[in-house]
Amino acid sequence: MAVCAFVFLECTAGRSKDVAKQVAGIPGVKLSHAVTGPHDVIAFVEGPDINALGITIISKIQAVSGVIRTTTNVVVE
């Protein structure tokens, strides 16, 4: 069963649209949008298990230039 999560990204100033576009191209990322509010980008990510999800977030999303930090909320229902 797939594991899904919403990932909230904080970005360096002026980079949110570029970050959202780069994150959208990462395998496992289903949606990625620049948004207003306390976070700069929100992404919806899916993986076959929690380990794969973690690898996508830590190794791929956090490695995008302009990402300062992420907060991940795993979907439970």
mmCIF file of the N, C-alpha and C atoms, coordinates in Angstrom:
data_MODEL
# 
_entry.id   MODEL 
# 
loop_
_atom_site.group_PDB 
_atom_site.id 
_atom_site.type_symbol 
_atom_site.label_atom_id 
_atom_site.label_alt_id 
_atom_site.label_comp_id 
_atom_site.label_asym_id 
_atom_site.label_entity_id 
_atom_site.label_seq_id 
_atom_site.pdbx_PDB_ins_code 
_atom_site.Cartn_x 
_atom_site.Cartn_y 
_atom_site.Cartn_z 
_atom_site.occupancy 
_atom_site.B_iso_or_equiv 
_atom_site.pdbx_formal_charge 
_atom_site.auth_seq_id 
_atom_site.auth_comp_id 
_atom_site.auth_asym_id 
_atom_site.auth_atom_id 
_atom_site.pdbx_PDB_model_num 
ATOM 1   N N  . MET A 1 1  ? 0.840  -1.177 0.000   1.00 0.00 ? 1  MET A N  1 
ATOM 2   C CA . MET A 1 1  ? 0.000  0.000  0.000   1.00 0.00 ? 1  MET A CA 1 
ATOM 3   C C  . MET A 1 1  ? 0.890  1.246  0.000   1.00 0.00 ? 1  MET A C  1 
ATOM 4   N N  . ALA A 1 2  ? 0.589  2.180  -0.854  1.00 0.00 ? 2  ALA A N  1 
ATOM 5   C CA . ALA A 1 2  ? 1.385  3.409  -0.972  1.00 0.00 ? 2  ALA A CA 1 
ATOM 6   C C  . ALA A 1 2  ? 1.245  4.278  0.270   1.00 0.00 ? 2  ALA A C  1 
ATOM 7   N N  . VAL A 1 3  ? 2.292  5.011  0.561   1.00 0.00 ? 3  VAL A N  1 
ATOM 8   C CA . VAL A 1 3  ? 2.301  5.981  1.655   1.00 0.00 ? 3  VAL A CA 1 
ATOM 9   C C  . VAL A 1 3  ? 2.370  7.365  1.027   1.00 0.00 ? 3  VAL A C  1 
ATOM 10  N N  . CYS A 1 4  ? 1.507  8.276  1.493   1.00 0.00 ? 4  CYS A N  1 
ATOM 11  C CA . CYS A 1 4  ? 1.440  9.635  0.944   1.00 0.00 ? 4  CYS A CA 1 
ATOM 12  C C  . CYS A 1 4  ? 1.717  10.646 2.040   1.00 0.00 ? 4  CYS A C  1 
ATOM 13  N N  . ALA A 1 5  ? 2.213  11.808 1.637   1.00 0.00 ? 5  ALA A N  1 
ATOM 14  C CA . ALA A 1 5  ? 2.475  12.880 2.598   1.00 0.00 ? 5  ALA A CA 1 
ATOM 15  C C  . ALA A 1 5  ? 2.385  14.234 1.913   1.00 0.00 ? 5  ALA A C  1 
ATOM 16  N N  . PHE A 1 6  ? 2.016  15.231 2.690   1.00 0.00 ? 6  PHE A N  1 
ATOM 17  C CA . PHE A 1 6  ? 2.107  16.620 2.267   1.00 0.00 ? 6  PHE A CA 1 
ATOM 18  C C  . PHE A 1 6  ? 3.423  17.141 2.829   1.00 0.00 ? 6  PHE A C  1 
ATOM 19  N N  . VAL A 1 7  ? 4.227  17.744 1.973   1.00 0.00 ? 7  VAL A N  1 
ATOM 20  C CA . VAL A 1 7  ? 5.517  18.281 2.392   1.00 0.00 ? 7  VAL A CA 1 
ATOM 21  C C  . VAL A 1 7  ? 5.458  19.801 2.231   1.00 0.00 ? 7  VAL A C  1 
ATOM 22  N N  . PHE A 1 8  ? 5.700  20.508 3.309   1.00 0.00 ? 8  PHE A N  1 
ATOM 23  C CA . PHE A 1 8  ? 5.673  21.965 3.340   1.00 0.00 ? 8  PHE A CA 1 
ATOM 24  C C  . PHE A 1 8  ? 7.114  22.461 3.310   1.00 0.00 ? 8  PHE A C  1 
ATOM 25  N N  . LEU A 1 9  ? 7.433  23.308 2.340   1.00 0.00 ? 9  LEU A N  1 
ATOM 26  C CA . LEU A 1 9  ? 8.805  23.771 2.153   1.00 0.00 ? 9  LEU A CA 1 
ATOM 27  C C  . LEU A 1 9  ? 8.942  25.254 2.447   1.00 0.00 ? 9  LEU A C  1 
ATOM 28  N N  . GLU A 1 10 ? 10.017 25.590 3.124   1.00 0.00 ? 10 GLU A N  1 
ATOM 29  C CA . GLU A 1 10 ? 10.416 26.985 3.289   1.00 0.00 ? 10 GLU A CA 1 
ATOM 30  C C  . GLU A 1 10 ? 11.589 27.203 2.342   1.00 0.00 ? 10 GLU A C  1 
ATOM 31  N N  . CYS A 1 11 ? 11.526 28.286 1.570   1.00 0.00 ? 11 CYS A N  1 
ATOM 32  C CA . CYS A 1 11 ? 12.540 28.549 0.539   1.00 0.00 ? 11 CYS A CA 1 
ATOM 33  C C  . CYS A 1 11 ? 13.225 29.888 0.779   1.00 0.00 ? 11 CYS A C  1 
ATOM 34  N N  . THR A 1 12 ? 14.372 30.060 0.142   1.00 0.00 ? 12 THR A N  1 
ATOM 35  C CA . THR A 1 12 ? 15.027 31.359 0.171   1.00 0.00 ? 12 THR A CA 1 
ATOM 36  C C  . THR A 1 12 ? 14.168 32.352 -0.609  1.00 0.00 ? 12 THR A C  1 
ATOM 37  N N  . ALA A 1 13 ? 14.297 33.620 -0.276  1.00 0.00 ? 13 ALA A N  1 
ATOM 38  C CA . ALA A 1 13 ? 13.455 34.665 -0.865  1.00 0.00 ? 13 ALA A CA 1 
ATOM 39  C C  . ALA A 1 13 ? 13.532 34.665 -2.391  1.00 0.00 ? 13 ALA A C  1 
ATOM 40  N N  . GLY A 1 14 ? 12.370 34.739 -3.018  1.00 0.00 ? 14 GLY A N  1 
ATOM 41  C CA . GLY A 1 14 ? 12.285 34.839 -4.458  1.00 0.00 ? 14 GLY A CA 1 
ATOM 42  C C  . GLY A 1 14 ? 12.456 33.533 -5.218  1.00 0.00 ? 14 GLY A C  1 
ATOM 43  N N  . ARG A 1 15 ? 12.557 32.408 -4.533  1.00 0.00 ? 15 ARG A N  1 
ATOM 44  C CA . ARG A 1 15 ? 12.827 31.127 -5.193  1.00 0.00 ? 15 ARG A CA 1 
ATOM 45  C C  . ARG A 1 15 ? 11.642 30.172 -5.221  1.00 0.00 ? 15 ARG A C  1 
ATOM 46  N N  . SER A 1 16 ? 10.503 30.531 -4.632  1.00 0.00 ? 16 SER A N  1 
ATOM 47  C CA . SER A 1 16 ? 9.426  29.563 -4.458  1.00 0.00 ? 16 SER A CA 1 
ATOM 48  C C  . SER A 1 16 ? 8.895  28.990 -5.771  1.00 0.00 ? 16 SER A C  1 
ATOM 49  N N  . LYS A 1 17 ? 8.704  29.815 -6.802  1.00 0.00 ? 17 LYS A N  1 
ATOM 50  C CA . LYS A 1 17 ? 8.185  29.298 -8.074  1.00 0.00 ? 17 LYS A CA 1 
ATOM 51  C C  . LYS A 1 17 ? 9.173  28.341 -8.719  1.00 0.00 ? 17 LYS A C  1 
ATOM 52  N N  . ASP A 1 18 ? 10.450 28.683 -8.681  1.00 0.00 ? 18 ASP A N  1 
ATOM 53  C CA . ASP A 1 18 ? 11.477 27.819 -9.259  1.00 0.00 ? 18 ASP A CA 1 
ATOM 54  C C  . ASP A 1 18 ? 11.586 26.509 -8.478  1.00 0.00 ? 18 ASP A C  1 
ATOM 55  N N  . VAL A 1 19 ? 11.555 26.601 -7.157  1.00 0.00 ? 19 VAL A N  1 
ATOM 56  C CA . VAL A 1 19 ? 11.621 25.404 -6.321  1.00 0.00 ? 19 VAL A CA 1 
ATOM 57  C C  . VAL A 1 19 ? 10.420 24.503 -6.607  1.00 0.00 ? 19 VAL A C  1 
ATOM 58  N N  . ALA A 1 20 ? 9.220  25.076 -6.669  1.00 0.00 ? 20 ALA A N  1 
ATOM 59  C CA . ALA A 1 20 ? 8.017  24.282 -6.935  1.00 0.00 ? 20 ALA A CA 1 
ATOM 60  C C  . ALA A 1 20 ? 8.141  23.549 -8.262  1.00 0.00 ? 20 ALA A C  1 
ATOM 61  N N  . LYS A 1 21 ? 8.668  24.218 -9.267  1.00 0.00 ? 21 LYS A N  1 
ATOM 62  C CA . LYS A 1 21 ? 8.833  23.606 -10.590 1.00 0.00 ? 21 LYS A CA 1 
ATOM 63  C C  . LYS A 1 21 ? 9.849  22.459 -10.542 1.00 0.00 ? 21 LYS A C  1 
ATOM 64  N N  . GLN A 1 22 ? 10.963 22.666 -9.852  1.00 0.00 ? 22 GLN A N  1 
ATOM 65  C CA . GLN A 1 22 ? 11.981 21.614 -9.743  1.00 0.00 ? 22 GLN A CA 1 
ATOM 66  C C  . GLN A 1 22 ? 11.461 20.416 -8.954  1.00 0.00 ? 22 GLN A C  1 
ATOM 67  N N  . VAL A 1 23 ? 10.766 20.689 -7.861  1.00 0.00 ? 23 VAL A N  1 
ATOM 68  C CA . VAL A 1 23 ? 10.225 19.620 -7.024  1.00 0.00 ? 23 VAL A CA 1 
ATOM 69  C C  . VAL A 1 23 ? 9.186  18.813 -7.808  1.00 0.00 ? 23 VAL A C  1 
ATOM 70  N N  . ALA A 1 24 ? 8.395  19.473 -8.648  1.00 0.00 ? 24 ALA A N  1 
ATOM 71  C CA . ALA A 1 24 ? 7.367  18.786 -9.442  1.00 0.00 ? 24 ALA A CA 1 
ATOM 72  C C  . ALA A 1 24 ? 7.972  17.727 -10.356 1.00 0.00 ? 24 ALA A C  1 
ATOM 73  N N  . GLY A 1 25 ? 9.222  17.879 -10.742 1.00 0.00 ? 25 GLY A N  1 
ATOM 74  C CA . GLY A 1 25 ? 9.888  16.932 -11.628 1.00 0.00 ? 25 GLY A CA 1 
ATOM 75  C C  . GLY A 1 25 ? 10.515 15.736 -10.940 1.00 0.00 ? 25 GLY A C  1 
ATOM 76  N N  . ILE A 1 26 ? 10.431 15.674 -9.628  1.00 0.00 ? 26 ILE A N  1 
ATOM 77  C CA . ILE A 1 26 ? 11.028 14.572 -8.877  1.00 0.00 ? 26 ILE A CA 1 
ATOM 78  C C  . ILE A 1 26 ? 10.065 13.373 -8.890  1.00 0.00 ? 26 ILE A C  1 
ATOM 79  N N  . PRO A 1 27 ? 10.570 12.181 -9.229  1.00 0.00 ? 27 PRO A N  1 
ATOM 80  C CA . PRO A 1 27 ? 9.703  10.998 -9.201  1.00 0.00 ? 27 PRO A CA 1 
ATOM 81  C C  . PRO A 1 27 ? 9.074  10.805 -7.822  1.00 0.00 ? 27 PRO A C  1 
ATOM 82  N N  . GLY A 1 28 ? 7.788  10.535 -7.782  1.00 0.00 ? 28 GLY A N  1 
ATOM 83  C CA . GLY A 1 28 ? 7.059  10.367 -6.528  1.00 0.00 ? 28 GLY A CA 1 
ATOM 84  C C  . GLY A 1 28 ? 6.305  11.608 -6.111  1.00 0.00 ? 28 GLY A C  1 
ATOM 85  N N  . VAL A 1 29 ? 6.690  12.759 -6.659  1.00 0.00 ? 29 VAL A N  1 
ATOM 86  C CA . VAL A 1 29 ? 5.970  14.005 -6.353  1.00 0.00 ? 29 VAL A CA 1 
ATOM 87  C C  . VAL A 1 29 ? 4.782  14.096 -7.305  1.00 0.00 ? 29 VAL A C  1 
ATOM 88  N N  . LYS A 1 30 ? 3.586  14.110 -6.736  1.00 0.00 ? 30 LYS A N  1 
ATOM 89  C CA . LYS A 1 30 ? 2.363  14.140 -7.538  1.00 0.00 ? 30 LYS A CA 1 
ATOM 90  C C  . LYS A 1 30 ? 1.894  15.562 -7.817  1.00 0.00 ? 30 LYS A C  1 
ATOM 91  N N  . LEU A 1 31 ? 2.105  16.469 -6.880  1.00 0.00 ? 31 LEU A N  1 
ATOM 92  C CA . LEU A 1 31 ? 1.741  17.883 -7.023  1.00 0.00 ? 31 LEU A CA 1 
ATOM 93  C C  . LEU A 1 31 ? 2.777  18.733 -6.314  1.00 0.00 ? 31 LEU A C  1 
ATOM 94  N N  . SER A 1 32 ? 3.021  19.922 -6.837  1.00 0.00 ? 32 SER A N  1 
ATOM 95  C CA . SER A 1 32 ? 3.932  20.871 -6.200  1.00 0.00 ? 32 SER A CA 1 
ATOM 96  C C  . SER A 1 32 ? 3.514  22.272 -6.615  1.00 0.00 ? 32 SER A C  1 
ATOM 97  N N  . HIS A 1 33 ? 3.206  23.115 -5.616  1.00 0.00 ? 33 HIS A N  1 
ATOM 98  C CA . HIS A 1 33 ? 2.735  24.465 -5.914  1.00 0.00 ? 33 HIS A CA 1 
ATOM 99  C C  . HIS A 1 33 ? 3.375  25.493 -4.986  1.00 0.00 ? 33 HIS A C  1 
ATOM 100 N N  . ALA A 1 34 ? 3.728  26.645 -5.552  1.00 0.00 ? 34 ALA A N  1 
ATOM 101 C CA . ALA A 1 34 ? 4.105  27.797 -4.733  1.00 0.00 ? 34 ALA A CA 1 
ATOM 102 C C  . ALA A 1 34 ? 2.816  28.344 -4.131  1.00 0.00 ? 34 ALA A C  1 
ATOM 103 N N  . VAL A 1 35 ? 2.848  28.695 -2.857  1.00 0.00 ? 35 VAL A N  1 
ATOM 104 C CA . VAL A 1 35 ? 1.643  29.136 -2.152  1.00 0.00 ? 35 VAL A CA 1 
ATOM 105 C C  . VAL A 1 35 ? 1.943  30.358 -1.276  1.00 0.00 ? 35 VAL A C  1 
ATOM 106 N N  . THR A 1 36 ? 0.885  30.992 -0.803  1.00 0.00 ? 36 THR A N  1 
ATOM 107 C CA . THR A 1 36 ? 1.031  32.064 0.177   1.00 0.00 ? 36 THR A CA 1 
ATOM 108 C C  . THR A 1 36 ? 0.870  31.467 1.565   1.00 0.00 ? 36 THR A C  1 
ATOM 109 N N  . GLY A 1 37 ? 1.270  32.213 2.572   1.00 0.00 ? 37 GLY A N  1 
ATOM 110 C CA . GLY A 1 37 ? 1.128  31.739 3.948   1.00 0.00 ? 37 GLY A CA 1 
ATOM 111 C C  . GLY A 1 37 ? 2.481  31.462 4.577   1.00 0.00 ? 37 GLY A C  1 
ATOM 112 N N  . PRO A 1 38 ? 2.481  30.684 5.661   1.00 0.00 ? 38 PRO A N  1 
ATOM 113 C CA . PRO A 1 38 ? 3.728  30.453 6.394   1.00 0.00 ? 38 PRO A CA 1 
ATOM 114 C C  . PRO A 1 38 ? 4.744  29.580 5.651   1.00 0.00 ? 38 PRO A C  1 
ATOM 115 N N  . HIS A 1 39 ? 4.296  28.847 4.627   1.00 0.00 ? 39 HIS A N  1 
ATOM 116 C CA . HIS A 1 39 ? 5.199  28.020 3.822   1.00 0.00 ? 39 HIS A CA 1 
ATOM 117 C C  . HIS A 1 39 ? 5.223  28.577 2.410   1.00 0.00 ? 39 HIS A C  1 
ATOM 118 N N  . ASP A 1 40 ? 6.273  28.292 1.678   1.00 0.00 ? 40 ASP A N  1 
ATOM 119 C CA . ASP A 1 40 ? 6.443  28.828 0.326   1.00 0.00 ? 40 ASP A CA 1 
ATOM 120 C C  . ASP A 1 40 ? 5.991  27.865 -0.763  1.00 0.00 ? 40 ASP A C  1 
ATOM 121 N N  . VAL A 1 41 ? 6.143  26.567 -0.500  1.00 0.00 ? 41 VAL A N  1 
ATOM 122 C CA . VAL A 1 41 ? 5.763  25.529 -1.458  1.00 0.00 ? 41 VAL A CA 1 
ATOM 123 C C  . VAL A 1 41 ? 5.109  24.393 -0.685  1.00 0.00 ? 41 VAL A C  1 
ATOM 124 N N  . ILE A 1 42 ? 4.050  23.822 -1.277  1.00 0.00 ? 42 ILE A N  1 
ATOM 125 C CA . ILE A 1 42 ? 3.447  22.612 -0.728  1.00 0.00 ? 42 ILE A CA 1 
ATOM 126 C C  . ILE A 1 42 ? 3.497  21.551 -1.821  1.00 0.00 ? 42 ILE A C  1 
ATOM 127 N N  . ALA A 1 43 ? 3.974  20.364 -1.448  1.00 0.00 ? 43 ALA A N  1 
ATOM 128 C CA . ALA A 1 43 ? 4.058  19.246 -2.389  1.00 0.00 ? 43 ALA A CA 1 
ATOM 129 C C  . ALA A 1 43 ? 3.305  18.051 -1.818  1.00 0.00 ? 43 ALA A C  1 
ATOM 130 N N  . PHE A 1 44 ? 2.712  17.260 -2.712  1.00 0.00 ? 44 PHE A N  1 
ATOM 131 C CA . PHE A 1 44 ? 2.074  16.002 -2.335  1.00 0.00 ? 44 PHE A CA 1 
ATOM 132 C C  . PHE A 1 44 ? 2.948  14.897 -2.905  1.00 0.00 ? 44 PHE A C  1 
ATOM 133 N N  . VAL A 1 45 ? 3.418  14.024 -2.017  1.00 0.00 ? 45 VAL A N  1 
ATOM 134 C CA . VAL A 1 45 ? 4.407  13.012 -2.387  1.00 0.00 ? 45 VAL A CA 1 
ATOM 135 C C  . VAL A 1 45 ? 3.856  11.631 -2.063  1.00 0.00 ? 45 VAL A C  1 
ATOM 136 N N  . GLU A 1 46 ? 4.184  10.650 -2.938  1.00 0.00 ? 46 GLU A N  1 
ATOM 137 C CA . GLU A 1 46 ? 3.732  9.278  -2.745  1.00 0.00 ? 46 GLU A CA 1 
ATOM 138 C C  . GLU A 1 46 ? 4.903  8.326  -2.930  1.00 0.00 ? 46 GLU A C  1 
ATOM 139 N N  . GLY A 1 47 ? 4.941  7.288  -2.099  1.00 0.00 ? 47 GLY A N  1 
ATOM 140 C CA . GLY A 1 47 ? 5.979  6.270  -2.226  1.00 0.00 ? 47 GLY A CA 1 
ATOM 141 C C  . GLY A 1 47 ? 5.418  4.906  -1.881  1.00 0.00 ? 47 GLY A C  1 
ATOM 142 N N  . PRO A 1 48 ? 6.108  3.848  -2.274  1.00 0.00 ? 48 PRO A N  1 
ATOM 143 C CA . PRO A 1 48 ? 5.603  2.503  -1.999  1.00 0.00 ? 48 PRO A CA 1 
ATOM 144 C C  . PRO A 1 48 ? 5.619  2.141  -0.511  1.00 0.00 ? 48 PRO A C  1 
ATOM 145 N N  . ASP A 1 49 ? 6.487  2.793  0.261   1.00 0.00 ? 49 ASP A N  1 
ATOM 146 C CA . ASP A 1 49 ? 6.550  2.568  1.706   1.00 0.00 ? 49 ASP A CA 1 
ATOM 147 C C  . ASP A 1 49 ? 7.175  3.794  2.363   1.00 0.00 ? 49 ASP A C  1 
ATOM 148 N N  . ILE A 1 50 ? 7.203  3.801  3.686   1.00 0.00 ? 50 ILE A N  1 
ATOM 149 C CA . ILE A 1 50 ? 7.691  4.971  4.430   1.00 0.00 ? 50 ILE A CA 1 
ATOM 150 C C  . ILE A 1 50 ? 9.176  5.215  4.174   1.00 0.00 ? 50 ILE A C  1 
ATOM 151 N N  . ASN A 1 51 ? 9.948  4.160  3.955   1.00 0.00 ? 51 ASN A N  1 
ATOM 152 C CA . ASN A 1 51 ? 11.379 4.339  3.686   1.00 0.00 ? 51 ASN A CA 1 
ATOM 153 C C  . ASN A 1 51 ? 11.606 5.039  2.355   1.00 0.00 ? 51 ASN A C  1 
ATOM 154 N N  . ALA A 1 52 ? 10.889 4.616  1.329   1.00 0.00 ? 52 ALA A N  1 
ATOM 155 C CA . ALA A 1 52 ? 11.019 5.256  0.019   1.00 0.00 ? 52 ALA A CA 1 
ATOM 156 C C  . ALA A 1 52 ? 10.565 6.705  0.085   1.00 0.00 ? 52 ALA A C  1 
ATOM 157 N N  . LEU A 1 53 ? 9.500  6.953  0.826   1.00 0.00 ? 53 LEU A N  1 
ATOM 158 C CA . LEU A 1 53 ? 9.011  8.318  0.994   1.00 0.00 ? 53 LEU A CA 1 
ATOM 159 C C  . LEU A 1 53 ? 10.088 9.183  1.645   1.00 0.00 ? 53 LEU A C  1 
ATOM 160 N N  . GLY A 1 54 ? 10.715 8.663  2.678   1.00 0.00 ? 54 GLY A N  1 
ATOM 161 C CA . GLY A 1 54 ? 11.780 9.390  3.367   1.00 0.00 ? 54 GLY A CA 1 
ATOM 162 C C  . GLY A 1 54 ? 12.962 9.681  2.461   1.00 0.00 ? 54 GLY A C  1 
ATOM 163 N N  . ILE A 1 55 ? 13.339 8.740  1.630   1.00 0.00 ? 55 ILE A N  1 
ATOM 164 C CA . ILE A 1 55 ? 14.444 8.950  0.694   1.00 0.00 ? 55 ILE A CA 1 
ATOM 165 C C  . ILE A 1 55 ? 14.110 10.057 -0.289  1.00 0.00 ? 55 ILE A C  1 
ATOM 166 N N  . THR A 1 56 ? 12.875 10.047 -0.798  1.00 0.00 ? 56 THR A N  1 
ATOM 167 C CA . THR A 1 56 ? 12.457 11.099 -1.731  1.00 0.00 ? 56 THR A CA 1 
ATOM 168 C C  . THR A 1 56 ? 12.557 12.470 -1.072  1.00 0.00 ? 56 THR A C  1 
ATOM 169 N N  . ILE A 1 57 ? 12.100 12.572 0.142   1.00 0.00 ? 57 ILE A N  1 
ATOM 170 C CA . ILE A 1 57 ? 12.082 13.865 0.832   1.00 0.00 ? 57 ILE A CA 1 
ATOM 171 C C  . ILE A 1 57 ? 13.496 14.306 1.205   1.00 0.00 ? 57 ILE A C  1 
ATOM 172 N N  . ILE A 1 58 ? 14.254 13.430 1.835   1.00 0.00 ? 58 ILE A N  1 
ATOM 173 C CA . ILE A 1 58 ? 15.576 13.813 2.338   1.00 0.00 ? 58 ILE A CA 1 
ATOM 174 C C  . ILE A 1 58 ? 16.618 13.932 1.220   1.00 0.00 ? 58 ILE A C  1 
ATOM 175 N N  . SER A 1 59 ? 16.642 12.969 0.319   1.00 0.00 ? 59 SER A N  1 
ATOM 176 C CA . SER A 1 59 ? 17.691 12.947 -0.704  1.00 0.00 ? 59 SER A CA 1 
ATOM 177 C C  . SER A 1 59 ? 17.370 13.769 -1.939  1.00 0.00 ? 59 SER A C  1 
ATOM 178 N N  . LYS A 1 60 ? 16.101 13.947 -2.225  1.00 0.00 ? 60 LYS A N  1 
ATOM 179 C CA . LYS A 1 60 ? 15.735 14.630 -3.468  1.00 0.00 ? 60 LYS A CA 1 
ATOM 180 C C  . LYS A 1 60 ? 15.160 16.036 -3.211  1.00 0.00 ? 60 LYS A C  1 
ATOM 181 N N  . ILE A 1 61 ? 14.080 16.125 -2.430  1.00 0.00 ? 61 ILE A N  1 
ATOM 182 C CA . ILE A 1 61 ? 13.422 17.422 -2.220  1.00 0.00 ? 61 ILE A CA 1 
ATOM 183 C C  . ILE A 1 61 ? 14.324 18.372 -1.436  1.00 0.00 ? 61 ILE A C  1 
ATOM 184 N N  . GLN A 1 62 ? 14.914 17.900 -0.346  1.00 0.00 ? 62 GLN A N  1 
ATOM 185 C CA . GLN A 1 62 ? 15.765 18.780 0.463   1.00 0.00 ? 62 GLN A CA 1 
ATOM 186 C C  . GLN A 1 62 ? 17.043 19.176 -0.270  1.00 0.00 ? 62 GLN A C  1 
ATOM 187 N N  . ALA A 1 63 ? 17.395 18.452 -1.320  1.00 0.00 ? 63 ALA A N  1 
ATOM 188 C CA . ALA A 1 63 ? 18.604 18.758 -2.090  1.00 0.00 ? 63 ALA A CA 1 
ATOM 189 C C  . ALA A 1 63 ? 18.370 19.836 -3.149  1.00 0.00 ? 63 ALA A C  1 
ATOM 190 N N  . VAL A 1 64 ? 17.117 20.213 -3.383  1.00 0.00 ? 64 VAL A N  1 
ATOM 191 C CA . VAL A 1 64 ? 16.818 21.241 -4.386  1.00 0.00 ? 64 VAL A CA 1 
ATOM 192 C C  . VAL A 1 64 ? 17.374 22.581 -3.909  1.00 0.00 ? 64 VAL A C  1 
ATOM 193 N N  . SER A 1 65 ? 18.082 23.265 -4.780  1.00 0.00 ? 65 SER A N  1 
ATOM 194 C CA . SER A 1 65 ? 18.646 24.567 -4.447  1.00 0.00 ? 65 SER A CA 1 
ATOM 195 C C  . SER A 1 65 ? 17.527 25.547 -4.114  1.00 0.00 ? 65 SER A C  1 
ATOM 196 N N  . GLY A 1 66 ? 17.652 26.207 -2.984  1.00 0.00 ? 66 GLY A N  1 
ATOM 197 C CA . GLY A 1 66 ? 16.648 27.171 -2.544  1.00 0.00 ? 66 GLY A CA 1 
ATOM 198 C C  . GLY A 1 66 ? 15.769 26.657 -1.418  1.00 0.00 ? 66 GLY A C  1 
ATOM 199 N N  . VAL A 1 67 ? 15.812 25.357 -1.147  1.00 0.00 ? 67 VAL A N  1 
ATOM 200 C CA . VAL A 1 67 ? 15.031 24.795 -0.041  1.00 0.00 ? 67 VAL A CA 1 
ATOM 201 C C  . VAL A 1 67 ? 15.805 25.011 1.253   1.00 0.00 ? 67 VAL A C  1 
ATOM 202 N N  . ILE A 1 68 ? 15.161 25.648 2.220   1.00 0.00 ? 68 ILE A N  1 
ATOM 203 C CA . ILE A 1 68 ? 15.788 25.880 3.528   1.00 0.00 ? 68 ILE A CA 1 
ATOM 204 C C  . ILE A 1 68 ? 15.448 24.749 4.488   1.00 0.00 ? 68 ILE A C  1 
ATOM 205 N N  . ARG A 1 69 ? 14.134 24.423 4.576   1.00 0.00 ? 69 ARG A N  1 
ATOM 206 C CA . ARG A 1 69 ? 13.699 23.339 5.464   1.00 0.00 ? 69 ARG A CA 1 
ATOM 207 C C  . ARG A 1 69 ? 12.372 22.775 4.988   1.00 0.00 ? 69 ARG A C  1 
ATOM 208 N N  . THR A 1 70 ? 12.077 21.559 5.436   1.00 0.00 ? 70 THR A N  1 
ATOM 209 C CA . THR A 1 70 ? 10.815 20.923 5.102   1.00 0.00 ? 70 THR A CA 1 
ATOM 210 C C  . THR A 1 70 ? 10.118 20.454 6.366   1.00 0.00 ? 70 THR A C  1 
ATOM 211 N N  . THR A 1 71 ? 8.799  20.384 6.281   1.00 0.00 ? 71 THR A N  1 
ATOM 212 C CA . THR A 1 71 ? 7.969  19.784 7.310   1.00 0.00 ? 71 THR A CA 1 
ATOM 213 C C  . THR A 1 71 ? 7.073  18.780 6.601   1.00 0.00 ? 71 THR A C  1 
ATOM 214 N N  . THR A 1 72 ? 7.055  17.551 7.078   1.00 0.00 ? 72 THR A N  1 
ATOM 215 C CA . THR A 1 72 ? 6.302  16.491 6.408   1.00 0.00 ? 72 THR A CA 1 
ATOM 216 C C  . THR A 1 72 ? 5.143  16.030 7.268   1.00 0.00 ? 72 THR A C  1 
ATOM 217 N N  . ASN A 1 73 ? 3.957  15.970 6.657   1.00 0.00 ? 73 ASN A N  1 
ATOM 218 C CA . ASN A 1 73 ? 2.768  15.455 7.319   1.00 0.00 ? 73 ASN A CA 1 
ATOM 219 C C  . ASN A 1 73 ? 2.308  14.226 6.538   1.00 0.00 ? 73 ASN A C  1 
ATOM 220 N N  . VAL A 1 74 ? 2.446  13.033 7.147   1.00 0.00 ? 74 VAL A N  1 
ATOM 221 C CA . VAL A 1 74 ? 2.062  11.794 6.492   1.00 0.00 ? 74 VAL A CA 1 
ATOM 222 C C  . VAL A 1 74 ? 0.537  11.642 6.562   1.00 0.00 ? 74 VAL A C  1 
ATOM 223 N N  . VAL A 1 75 ? -0.056 11.238 5.455   1.00 0.00 ? 75 VAL A N  1 
ATOM 224 C CA . VAL A 1 75 ? -1.500 11.030 5.382   1.00 0.00 ? 75 VAL A CA 1 
ATOM 225 C C  . VAL A 1 75 ? -1.838 9.741  6.133   1.00 0.00 ? 75 VAL A C  1 
ATOM 226 N N  . VAL A 1 76 ? -2.842 9.789  7.012   1.00 0.00 ? 76 VAL A N  1 
ATOM 227 C CA . VAL A 1 76 ? -3.216 8.618  7.802   1.00 0.00 ? 76 VAL A CA 1 
ATOM 228 C C  . VAL A 1 76 ? -4.574 8.039  7.427   1.00 0.00 ? 76 VAL A C  1 
ATOM 229 N N  . GLU A 1 77 ? -5.322 8.713  6.573   1.00 0.00 ? 77 GLU A N  1 
ATOM 230 C CA . GLU A 1 77 ? -6.612 8.127  6.143   1.00 0.00 ? 77 GLU A CA 1 
ATOM 231 C C  . GLU A 1 77 ? -6.902 8.431  4.713   1.00 0.00 ? 77 GLU A C  1 
# 
